[in-house]
Amino acid sequence: MASQPKPPPPPPPRPKTRGNYNCGRCGQPKKGHVCVAPVPVAAPSGGGSAPSPSPSTSSGAASASGGGGGGEPHRLRRALSFDEAGTPSSPEKKPKVEGDVEMGEPEEGGEDDDDDAVMEVGGRPVPREVMAEVLRRLGPRGVMAAAGVSRGWRDCAGRVWRAADELRLRVLAGSGAGILAALLPRCAALSCLHLRMERDVDASTLACLASSCPSLKTLEITMAANANNKMTGEDLNHFVSEKPSLSVLKIGGCSNLDFINLCSSSLSVLWLSDLCSLSKSVMNCPNMSELSLCFEQQSNDCTDLVSLMDAMGRTCSNLNKMHISSNQLSNEAVFALESANLRGLSMLSLILGSKITDAAVASIVRSCTSLELLDLSGSSISDNGIGMICKAFPHTLSRLLLALCPNVTTRGIQLATAQLPHLQLMDCGMSLCTNLNNEKGPMFGDINGGIRIIRKLCAAKKQPIHQRLIIKHSNLKKLSLWGCSAIDALYVNCPELNDLNLNSCTNLHPERLLLQCPNLKNVHAAGCQDMLIGAIRNQVNQVLNEFDAAESALPCKRIADGSKRVQLPQFQRQEPLEDDKLLGSSRTQCTVHRNITRAT
């Protein structure tokens, strides 16, 4: 019997190379890919030769056994093992994060495998839940960059996007609209979105937000100085109608809204700024509790605020906070608000309306019963209007803002501080001014010292230069007298006061200033004389030293019969404890700000 021919010897092994970038099973690219092709099995014994790998298999994907006809099945492995420690990797390009998002969705079934539950970081296994928790501390840019490292990092980044509840993004001017369409669909649980737009906003942006965020509840869009908001009233109405879960909507730069026609049962907060010439205003939102409408200060604005106020009271009966900023505000608009019967208002702000007088204050007093904040800055009310406010809200009003009210004098300010015991914040900036007509543009400041220039809106009467202001209050915490150049003498006795704004008080004499405020932390004195600034620092330090001396006085002790208290002798005085030393060293000192600071 002739012997069978010997099988040819196996070919010599090829030198180990980098390998292929395609999968050895299905031929798809390996990056971000989990193969679902079945593992090839060996043929039964005696039934022929074993299956050979596909031509796309790399040289490293050889069979596990040395022979070609053994009984053990062929086992393929990846050419580049990213899970083994110490495997050298080729230098990769830095992931691009300022364009289209390069992240893919995590593959199905990857979280169920034990091998995918951990990942290698610095040569050590780290649970992916821990890595995802670390990535949550990064901003959106950092998470996008982490997704381009490897498949494990991409999976962790995907977990971060899926669990994201609030997202703050700045859309650059050079980026296209596709970045929002690529990123937002990954955030399935997103409910709060804040966008800082440095590029134009139009109907396509709203359509992208409507389709990509199904459970969105809060949307805030702020515009940069070089960006334009091109959305119209029809676009805004269509967006609100498609989002039944939307409750908070804040949009800036709404100069192209020709009309407002909103109908929503879930919308509770609505902020629209930079409005101009609305032809129609209908807001059928029964659950709305907060409304803010800011109009551009233009002389050609033809918005009918009387009809807007009247319709607002009929369709938004649950309003609790209202803010209207427009130079078209007048007494008739306030009367229309009274007929709306909004008795649940707790915060009312009607600013920059030079046509609002004491008659409008009487209407506010009749229609509102429990105001906590009242802002009539820029109006023409007088001391009589302040007297009506004090009689109507002595137990509820805690914040009163009367900036740019030229008819208010020191008498009205002292009346408010004397008859409003719960007052905590008061702003009287530019009200006690010598003559607004001589100013190069009135400065509008806030309670924290910030100043900006606005258009002069009210005709001011000339007030006497030498005025004395005395304020004594037990609960007042913040007082703003910015731009009150008519004051030359100031006396403030407020033990709880921590913020005082004296910016541009040019006629205030250092000898006629007296501050008795032990808790004062910030004094804003931009534009004041150097001697006044020095007097402020001396008085603040003196009050703090007297307060510390009173605390460090010798303790007293009652004698045996309890008849009187006597002071302990000097040699019996004990050293202060370490806790007392630390408390004294950590006492907050008052800071005098000579430069203009912006409010946060």
C-alpha positions in Angstrom: 0.0 0.0 0.0 1.5 3.2 -1.1 2.1 5.7 1.6 0.1 9.0 1.5 2.1 12.0 0.5 3.2 14.2 3.3 1.5 17.6 3.6 3.6 20.5 2.6 5.3 22.3 5.4 3.5 25.4 6.7 4.8 28.7 5.3 7.2 30.6 7.5 5.4 33.1 9.8 5.4 36.6 8.4 7.0 39.3 10.6 4.6 41.0 13.0 3.4 44.3 11.5 1.0 47.0 12.5 -1.9 45.1 11.1 -5.0 46.1 9.2 -7.5 48.8 10.2 -10.4 46.7 9.1 -12.2 44.0 11.1 -11.1 40.5 10.3 -14.6 39.1 10.5 -16.8 41.5 8.6 -14.3 43.9 6.9 -15.8 47.1 8.5 -13.5 49.8 9.9 -12.4 48.9 13.4 -12.7 52.5 14.9 -15.7 52.6 17.1 -16.9 49.2 15.9 -18.0 46.0 17.6 -18.3 43.0 15.3 -21.5 41.1 15.3 -20.5 38.5 12.7 -20.5 34.9 13.9 -17.3 33.4 15.1 -16.1 30.8 12.5 -16.1 27.2 13.8 -13.9 24.3 12.8 -15.2 21.6 10.5 -15.9 18.2 12.1 -13.1 15.8 12.3 -12.4 14.0 9.1 -14.8 16.2 7.2 -12.3 18.4 5.4 -10.0 21.3 6.0 -10.7 24.0 8.5 -12.1 27.4 7.3 -9.5 29.9 6.5 -9.7 33.6 7.5 -11.0 36.1 5.1 -8.5 38.0 2.9 -9.0 41.1 5.0 -7.6 39.4 8.0 -4.3 40.9 9.1 -1.1 38.9 9.7 -1.6 39.0 13.4 -5.0 37.3 13.1 -3.5 33.8 12.8 -5.1 30.6 14.1 -4.6 29.7 17.7 -3.2 26.2 16.9 -0.1 25.7 14.9 -1.5 23.2 12.4 -4.0 23.7 9.7 -6.2 20.6 10.2 -6.4 20.2 14.0 -9.5 19.7 15.9 -9.3 23.0 17.8 -11.3 25.8 16.1 -9.6 28.8 14.7 -9.7 31.9 17.0 -9.3 35.3 15.6 -8.1 38.3 17.6 -7.7 42.0 17.0 -4.5 43.2 15.4 -4.2 46.1 17.8 -5.2 45.4 21.4 -6.3 48.6 23.1 -7.0 46.8 26.3 -3.5 45.4 27.0 -1.2 47.6 29.1 2.0 48.6 27.5 0.9 48.3 23.9 2.5 51.1 21.9 0.0 53.2 20.0 0.7 55.4 17.1 0.5 59.1 17.5 -3.0 60.3 16.7 -4.2 63.7 15.7 -5.8 65.9 18.3 -9.6 65.6 18.1 -11.3 68.6 16.6 -13.9 70.1 18.9 -14.9 73.3 17.2 -16.9 71.9 14.3 -19.1 68.9 13.7 -19.2 66.5 16.6 -17.1 63.4 15.9 -18.7 61.2 18.6 -20.7 58.1 17.9 -23.4 56.5 20.0 -22.3 53.7 22.2 -22.8 50.3 20.8 -25.6 48.1 22.0 -24.6 45.4 24.4 -21.2 47.0 25.3 -22.3 47.7 28.8 -23.4 44.2 29.5 -20.1 42.5 28.9 -17.7 42.1 31.8 -14.7 43.2 29.6 -16.4 46.5 28.8 -17.3 47.3 32.4 -13.7 48.6 33.0 -11.3 50.5 30.9 -7.5 51.1 31.0 -6.4 54.6 32.3 -2.7 55.0 33.0 -2.2 51.2 32.9 -4.8 50.5 35.6 -8.4 49.2 35.2 -11.0 51.9 36.1 -14.8 51.2 36.1 -16.5 53.1 33.4 -19.1 54.5 35.8 -16.2 56.2 37.7 -14.8 57.5 34.5 -18.1 58.9 33.4 -18.5 60.6 36.7 -15.1 62.3 36.2 -16.1 63.4 32.7 -19.3 65.0 34.1 -17.0 67.6 35.9 -15.8 68.8 32.5 -17.4 71.3 30.2 -18.9 70.3 26.9 -15.7 71.0 25.1 -13.7 68.7 27.3 -16.3 65.9 27.0 -16.2 66.2 23.2 -12.4 66.0 23.2 -12.5 62.9 25.5 -14.7 61.1 23.1 -11.9 61.1 20.5 -9.4 59.2 22.6 -10.6 55.6 22.3 -13.7 53.5 22.2 -13.9 53.2 26.0 -13.6 56.9 26.4 -16.3 57.4 23.7 -18.6 55.1 25.6 -18.0 57.1 28.8 -18.7 60.4 27.0 -21.9 58.9 25.6 -23.0 58.1 29.1 -22.4 61.7 30.1 -24.4 63.1 27.2 -27.3 60.7 27.9 -27.5 61.6 31.6 -27.1 65.4 31.0 -29.9 67.4 32.5 -28.6 70.9 32.0 -26.3 72.1 29.2 -24.6 75.5 28.7 -23.1 76.1 25.2 -21.5 79.0 23.4 -22.0 78.7 19.7 -19.1 80.4 17.9 -19.5 82.6 14.9 -17.5 80.3 12.7 -19.4 77.1 13.5 -22.2 75.9 11.4 -25.7 75.0 12.5 -24.8 71.3 12.3 -23.0 71.3 15.6 -26.3 71.7 17.5 -28.0 69.1 15.3 -25.1 66.7 16.0 -24.8 67.2 19.7 -28.3 67.8 21.1 -29.8 64.4 19.9 -27.3 62.6 22.2 -28.7 64.4 25.2 -32.0 62.4 25.6 -32.7 63.6 29.1 -31.9 67.3 28.5 -34.4 69.6 30.2 -32.5 72.8 30.6 -30.5 74.5 27.8 -28.6 77.8 27.8 -27.2 79.1 24.5 -24.8 82.0 24.1 -25.1 82.7 20.4 -22.3 84.4 18.6 -23.9 83.6 15.2 -27.3 84.6 13.8 -30.4 82.8 15.0 -33.3 82.1 12.7 -36.1 79.6 12.1 -33.8 76.7 11.4 -32.2 77.0 14.8 -35.6 76.8 16.5 -36.6 73.9 14.3 -33.4 72.1 15.3 -34.1 72.7 19.0 -37.7 71.5 18.6 -36.7 68.2 17.0 -33.6 67.4 19.0 -34.8 68.1 22.6 -38.1 66.3 23.2 -38.2 66.8 26.9 -36.9 70.4 27.0 -38.4 72.5 29.9 -36.1 75.5 30.1 -34.6 77.4 27.1 -32.5 80.5 27.4 -30.9 82.2 24.4 -28.6 85.2 24.8 -27.2 87.1 21.8 -23.7 88.5 21.5 -23.1 92.0 20.2 -22.2 90.9 16.7 -25.1 88.4 16.4 -28.7 89.0 15.1 -31.9 87.3 16.1 -33.9 86.9 12.9 -36.8 84.8 14.3 -40.3 86.2 13.7 -43.4 86.0 15.7 -44.7 83.1 13.6 -41.4 81.1 14.2 -41.7 81.7 18.0 -45.4 80.7 18.0 -44.7 77.5 16.1 -41.8 76.6 18.4 -43.9 77.0 21.6 -46.8 75.0 20.1 -44.4 72.1 19.4 -43.0 72.0 22.9 -45.8 71.0 25.3 -43.4 70.6 28.1 -41.7 74.0 27.9 -42.1 76.0 31.1 -39.3 78.7 31.0 -38.4 80.6 27.8 -35.9 83.5 27.8 -34.8 85.0 24.5 -32.8 88.1 23.8 -32.6 90.3 20.7 -36.2 89.9 19.7 -36.2 93.0 17.5 -37.8 91.2 14.5 -40.9 89.9 16.4 -43.6 91.8 14.6 -46.3 90.2 16.8 -46.6 87.8 19.8 -49.3 85.1 19.6 -48.4 82.4 22.2 -50.7 79.7 23.4 -49.4 77.3 26.0 -50.7 75.7 29.1 -47.3 74.8 30.5 -45.4 78.1 30.0 -44.8 79.8 33.3 -41.9 82.1 32.8 -41.4 84.3 29.6 -38.6 86.8 29.1 -38.4 88.7 25.8 -35.9 91.6 25.4 -35.2 94.2 22.7 -38.8 94.2 21.4 -39.9 96.9 19.0 -43.2 98.0 17.5 -45.5 95.0 18.2 -48.6 95.0 16.1 -50.3 92.3 18.0 -49.8 90.8 21.5 -51.8 87.8 22.5 -50.5 85.5 25.3 -53.0 82.8 26.2 -50.9 81.2 29.0 -53.1 80.6 32.0 -50.3 79.2 34.1 -47.8 82.0 33.5 -46.4 83.4 36.7 -43.5 85.6 35.6 -43.4 88.0 32.6 -40.6 90.3 31.4 -40.9 92.4 28.3 -38.1 94.9 27.5 -38.6 97.3 24.6 -35.9 99.2 22.8 -35.6 102.8 23.7 -36.7 104.2 20.3 -38.9 107.2 19.6 -40.6 105.4 16.7 -41.9 102.5 18.8 -45.6 102.2 18.1 -46.5 99.3 20.5 -49.9 99.8 22.1 -49.1 99.0 25.7 -52.6 99.8 26.9 -54.1 96.9 24.8 -51.2 94.7 25.8 -51.8 95.3 29.5 -55.6 94.8 29.1 -55.2 91.5 27.2 -52.5 90.3 29.6 -54.9 90.5 32.6 -57.6 88.5 30.8 -55.4 85.6 29.6 -52.7 85.5 32.3 -54.6 85.8 35.5 -52.0 84.0 37.7 -49.2 86.5 37.1 -47.0 86.9 40.2 -44.0 88.8 38.8 -44.2 91.5 36.0 -41.4 93.6 34.5 -42.1 96.0 31.7 -39.4 98.4 30.4 -40.5 100.9 27.8 -40.6 104.7 27.3 -44.2 104.3 26.1 -45.4 103.5 29.6 -48.0 105.9 30.9 -50.8 106.2 33.4 -53.3 104.7 31.0 -51.3 101.5 30.7 -51.2 101.2 34.5 -55.0 101.9 34.6 -55.5 99.0 32.1 -53.4 96.8 34.5 -55.7 97.8 37.3 -58.8 96.7 35.3 -57.1 93.3 34.7 -57.5 92.7 38.5 -54.0 91.1 39.0 -54.2 91.0 42.8 -51.7 88.2 43.1 -48.7 90.3 42.1 -45.8 90.3 44.5 -43.2 92.0 42.2 -44.0 94.9 39.9 -41.4 96.7 37.8 -42.5 99.5 35.4 -39.3 101.3 34.5 -38.3 104.1 32.1 -41.8 105.4 31.9 -41.5 109.2 32.2 -45.3 109.6 31.8 -46.0 107.7 35.0 -47.1 110.0 37.8 -48.7 109.8 41.3 -52.0 108.9 39.7 -50.5 105.6 38.5 -49.2 105.0 42.0 -52.7 105.3 43.3 -53.9 102.8 40.8 -51.1 100.4 41.8 -52.1 100.8 45.5 -55.8 99.9 44.7 -55.0 96.9 42.5 -52.1 95.3 44.5 -52.4 94.2 48.1 -49.1 92.5 48.9 -46.2 93.8 46.9 -42.7 92.8 48.0 -40.8 94.6 45.2 -41.8 97.8 43.5 -39.6 99.4 40.8 -40.7 102.7 39.3 -37.3 103.9 38.1 -37.4 106.5 35.5 -40.9 107.7 36.4 -42.2 111.1 37.4 -43.6 110.2 40.8 -43.1 112.6 43.7 -42.9 112.4 47.5 -46.7 112.1 47.7 -46.5 108.9 45.7 -43.9 107.5 48.1 -46.3 108.4 51.0 -49.1 106.3 49.3 -46.7 103.4 48.9 -45.7 103.5 52.6 -49.3 103.5 53.7 -50.3 100.6 51.4 -47.4 98.2 51.9 -45.9 98.7 55.4 -45.7 95.0 56.3 -44.7 93.4 52.9 -42.5 95.8 50.9 -38.8 94.8 51.2 -37.3 96.3 48.0 -38.0 99.8 46.7 -36.2 101.1 43.6 -36.7 104.8 42.7 -33.7 105.6 40.5 -33.9 108.4 37.9 -37.0 109.9 39.6 -36.3 113.7 39.5 -39.3 114.7 41.5 -38.2 112.7 44.6 -36.5 114.6 47.3 -34.7 113.7 50.5 -38.0 114.1 52.3 -39.5 111.2 50.4 -36.5 109.0 50.9 -36.4 109.6 54.6 -40.2 108.9 54.7 -39.7 105.5 53.0 -37.0 104.4 55.4 -39.0 105.5 58.4 -42.3 103.9 57.5 -41.2 100.7 55.8 -39.7 98.6 58.6 -39.1 95.5 56.5 -37.2 97.4 53.8 -33.9 95.6 52.9 -32.9 97.2 49.5 -33.4 100.8 48.3 -32.1 102.4 45.2 -32.3 106.2 44.7 -29.6 106.7 42.1 -29.7 110.0 40.1 -32.9 111.1 41.9 -31.2 113.7 44.1 -29.3 115.3 41.2 -28.5 119.0 40.7 -29.5 119.1 37.1 -29.8 116.2 34.7 -29.9 118.4 31.7 -26.3 119.4 32.2 -25.1 115.8 32.4 -23.4 114.2 29.4 -25.9 111.4 29.6 -27.2 110.0 32.9 -25.6 107.0 34.4 -27.8 104.1 35.3 -26.2 102.1 38.1 -27.2 99.1 40.1 -26.9 98.2 43.7 -23.5 96.6 43.4 -21.8 99.7 41.9 -22.0 99.0 38.2 -22.7 102.0 35.9 -23.8 102.2 32.4 -25.1 105.0 30.1 -28.7 105.1 29.0 -30.9 107.6 27.1 -32.2 110.5 29.2 -35.9 109.9 29.5 -37.4 112.3 32.0 -37.3 116.0 32.2 -35.7 116.8 35.6 -36.3 119.8 37.6 -33.3 121.5 39.2 -32.9 120.6 42.9 -31.0 122.6 45.5 -27.3 121.6 45.8 -27.0 121.6 49.5 -29.2 118.8 50.7 -28.9 116.7 53.9 -29.9 113.1 54.0 -30.4 111.1 57.2 -31.2 107.4 57.0 -31.7 105.3 60.1 -33.0 101.8 59.6 -32.6 98.5 61.5 -33.1 96.0 58.6 -31.7 97.8 55.5 -28.9 95.8 53.9 -28.2 97.6 50.6 -28.5 101.3 49.8 -27.7 102.9 46.5 -27.2 106.7 46.1 -25.2 106.6 42.9 -25.1 109.9 41.1 -26.8 111.9 43.8 -24.7 115.0 43.3 -27.2 117.2 45.2 -26.3 115.7 48.6 -23.6 117.4 50.6 -24.3 115.8 54.0 -25.0 112.2 54.7 -25.8 110.3 57.9 -26.4 106.6 57.8 -27.1 104.5 60.9 -28.0 101.0 59.6 -26.5 98.1 61.7 -27.4 95.5 59.0 -26.1 97.5 56.0 -23.4 95.6 54.0 -23.4 97.4 50.7 -23.3 101.2 50.1 -23.1 102.8 46.6 -21.8 106.4 46.6 -20.6 106.5 43.0 -20.4 110.0 41.5 -21.6 111.8 44.7 -19.3 114.7 43.8 -20.7 117.3 46.2 -20.6 115.2 49.4 -18.2 116.8 51.9 -16.0 114.5 54.0 -16.7 116.6 57.1 -20.4 116.0 56.7 -20.3 112.2 56.3 -21.1 109.9 59.2 -21.3 106.1 58.7 -22.4 104.0 61.7 -22.6 100.6 60.0 -20.6 97.8 61.7 -21.5 95.2 59.1 -20.5 97.2 56.1 -18.5 95.1 53.6 -18.5 97.1 50.3 -18.5 100.8 49.7 -18.5 102.0 46.0 -17.0 105.4 45.6 -16.0 105.7 42.0 -15.8 109.3 40.8 -15.7 110.7 44.4 -13.0 113.1 45.8 -9.9 111.6 47.3 -10.6 113.3 50.7 -14.1 111.7 50.7 -12.6 108.3 50.1 -10.1 108.8 52.9 -12.9 109.8 55.2 -14.9 106.7 54.3 -12.0 104.4 55.1 -11.2 106.2 58.4 -14.8 105.9 59.6 -15.2 102.3 58.6 -12.0 101.3 60.4 -13.0 103.3 63.4 -16.4 101.6 63.6 -14.7 98.2 63.3 -12.1 99.0 66.0 -14.9 100.2 68.4 -16.8 97.1 67.7 -13.8 94.9 68.4 -13.0 96.9 71.5 -16.5 96.4 72.8 -16.2 92.7 72.3 -12.8 92.5 74.0 -13.9 94.5 77.1 -13.2 93.0 80.6 -16.0 90.6 81.6 -18.3 91.5 84.4 -19.5 89.4 87.4 -22.3 89.7 89.9 -21.3 89.8 93.6 -22.6 87.2 96.0 -25.8 88.9 96.9 -26.6 89.6 93.3 -27.2 93.3 93.8 -24.9 94.7 91.2 -22.3 93.8 88.6 -18.6 94.4 89.1 -15.8 94.2 86.6 -13.2 91.5 87.1 -9.7 92.7 88.0 -7.1 92.9 85.3 -5.0 90.0 86.6 -8.0 87.6 86.4 -8.5 88.2 82.7 -8.0 85.0 80.8 -6.4 84.6 77.4 -8.8 84.2 74.5 -9.4 80.8 73.2 -8.0 79.6 69.9 -11.5 79.6 68.3 -12.0 83.2 69.3 -8.7 84.1 67.8 -9.6 82.5 64.5 -13.0 84.1 64.5 -11.5 87.5 65.1 -8.9 87.0 62.3 -11.5 85.9 59.8 -13.7 89.0 60.3 -14.7 90.4 57.0 -13.1 93.9 56.5 -14.9 96.6 54.5 -13.6 97.2 51.0 -13.8 100.7 49.3 -14.1 100.3 45.5 -12.7 103.3 43.6 -13.2 101.8 40.2 -16.5 100.9 38.5 -17.4 97.3 39.2 -19.9 95.3 37.3 -22.6 93.4 39.0 -22.6 89.6 38.8 
